[in-house]
Each structure stands twice: as C-alpha cells, then as structure tokens.
Amino acid sequence: MTQHSISALTSASQAREGNDPIFRLNSEAKARAAAGESILDATMGALMDDEGRIAVMPSVAEAIARVPTGKAAGYSPISGSPPFLDAV
C-alpha cells in the first residue's frame, strides 16, 4: 500500500502536541506508521484510497447529495451533539 501524507495544518502546526483528542490520535497514528505498522488513519475526517484520493462510497455520496447544503457542511462537536447524547 502507498503511504500518502496530506495535511490542512500549517507546517509549524503539524507536529504540535496538545490535549485535542483528534490531534493526539493523529500523532499516534503517524508515529506508528513511521515505525512500520500498517495504519489506517481516519482521524482527520477523510479516508484516502491507495491512490491518495478521498474514498467515498457511492451510497454515501448519494445520501449527502439529498441533504440541504447548510446541513451537510456542519458537524457535531467532538463531545457529541446534545440530541445524540440525550438519546444514548
């Protein structure tokens, strides 16, 4: 499998450690991949295929296309949305 490294962070911020769970998990995945482990790092919200393209299942793309633009672009906080947390 080909390893691809894509980041939306500035180079100064890419190695930044912190208490954000997503950045912490991303740092761990990068370290484990560098140590030779086979890692699937999907922490940053995008899963890449073997050619480095964003992997999207056709059924997911069709479902997203049916969602109004304003709703499709938003996402819940890391802790979870209040309605979801109340339901579980």
Buried (B, 14 or more C-beta within 10 A) or exposed (E): EEEEEEEEEEEEEBEEEEEEEEBEBBBEBBEEBEEEEEBEBEBBEEEBEEEEEEEEEEEEEEEEEEEEEEEEEEEEEEEEEEEEEEEE
